[in-house]
Amino acid sequence: MRITQGTFSFLPDLSDAEIQAQVAYAQRQGWALSVEYTDDPHPRNCFWEMWGLPMFDLKDPAGVVLEVNECRKAFPRHYIKVNAFDATRGFETVRLSFIVNRPADEPGFGLLRQEVQGRSIRYTLQPYVTAKPEGRRY
Amino acid sequence: MNAPVSQRVVGNTSARYKAGVLKYKQMGYWVPDYVPKSTDVIALFRITPQPGVDADEAAAAVAGESSTATWTVVWTDRLTACDEYRAKAYRVDPVPNTGPGTETEQQYFAYIAYDIDLFEEGSIANLTASIIGNVFGFKPLKALRLEDMRLPVAYVKTYKGPPTGIVVERERLDKFGRPLLGATTKPKLGLSGKNYGRVVYEALKGGLDFVKDDENINSQPFMHWRDRFLYVMEAVNRAQAATGEVKGHYLNITAGTMEEMYRRGEFAKELGSCVVMIDLVIGYTAIQSIAGWARDNDMILHLHRAGHGTYTRQKNHGISFRVISKWMRLAGVDHIHAGTAVGKLEGDPLTVQGFYNVLREPYNDVDLQRGLFFEQDWAGMRKVMPVASGGIHAGQMHQLVDLFGDDVILQFGGGTIGHPQGIQAGATANRVALEAIVKARNEGRDLKSEGPEILTHAARSCAPLEAALETWKNVSFNYTSTDTPDFVPTATASA
């Protein structure tokens, strides 16, 4: 399967030039770019590991692509995403977030059903890979 | 500064309160030199007076009948601070392009200010009981429309507003940088619970973020509500497992009583739904109650504006949807259907953009072209996600993104489920079209001129999108809107 989190997961994987164009757009909006990575792709895993701090003062889109590639070197089989953060009042949140690296093989998720009262079911989403410890998953 | 009211009106208080009938103007409801206080609620009405009724008197009558007046003088006014409590019509302007020489009879914009103490805190029912309570049936007026309102910050702050809001909703869903995608299950009536869940599963797995119950799906003989909820949640969870994304389905909990609505809401919560839905026809108080429940239960609250067309569509009488939008932001909903401009339902593009701005901006400037007559400070109140739904398809994606930006839910019901290759393919077509358009916009390409080309290019590597573009290539709904702006930009001398 292909995990479709992030803004552009239904498109072919972005090239470095395409990543740089999106980064440039975000920088033109005044948003701070950051890079995050994980090997736990659960959709409720909202705290991926930070590859350094958000690049608040960086104005050069190539610098962000450089960080993406450094992160790819360190974690070639992890999910890596680029976030653009908007500190404007009323937002103070991520405005754009897209995946730029993913493992070649994505085994996906098991769905555990616990049958409870009546016909109700409690659902648990279990990434197959998280049975293994962090860092040994892909 | 305002002159004392007694000097402005009839001067002689004993004459003013002599038993009998006075004109509303004479009773103190027309105060042309009044300067509204920053704490006043201001309403703008479009007035069509009966023949022989002058505009100032008609405006004064609206002010009177929507605040303290009755048809005759009452001495008991003198037991109150009545000068303060009287609403004050303070400005009347002829509406552009109405009156002699036009096809429309003469209309006027009447500005009326209300003291904040006329309204109970945090009650849309109380606000509307005054502003639209009696006055719309008033005989001296041929027609009346509430066009806009300015709500003072002190009053806004008496409401909690949306339980979730755009920012928190996106963080919960982990979806950023693009409009969300939805669809309404079709056919809207008749499917069994199991077949209904099938539609939901296919659409979510194919790439939509949300699927939706329609406004009239509650608990009918062919599908009782518990069955629907159970099958739908199986579909939602299966789709989450298949995609690794958070998915949702607006479970419509509209019912005949509040007790029943809470029961359905509780069951939706037990099953792990992230969102529930209500219809506008349940009423303002019911909406505020369920908004409180949603806030207590971390639930996104979707509002379908069922019924609004009965009073929002005609320009001469009723309530503008921009006012309904303001009330619903106060009442506290997270999603509201607010028009598409390009689809099958009523909506002039600029007017619809005005609704969107009311729902999702922290502060509205005066913007007459978009029908916004007042500045409106929302005082940090959370933002409502507008929903564009009704007769839209993937081939219009560039127009929709260009008109509405990212903070909107685009809902393709027929445009997903009617896809020739099936529901999953329909959903995938919409998602690919959306991501391609957003990516191209961010790259600096011009959506208006290059949109069709961007979509065609994306369709080269996506057969479902190719089929969607082919199927609906000639579908558009080009009818003249009835609810249109009164003010158009005029060319300047240098232009």
Interface residues (C-beta under 8 A of the other chain):
Chain A: M1 I3 T4 Q5 T7 F8 S9 F10 L11 P12 E18 A21 Q22 Y25 A26 P41 H42 P43 R44 C46 N83 A84 R89 G90 F91 E92 T93 V94 R95 L96 S97 F98 G108 F109 G110 L111 R119 S120 I121 R122 Y123 L125 P127
Chain B: V167 R170 E171 D174 F176 G177 R178 G207 L230 M233 E234 N237 R238 Q240 A241 A242 T243 G244 E245 V246 E270 L271 G272 P362 G380 K383 D406 T428 R431 V432 E435 A436 V438 K439 N442 E443 G444 A458 S461
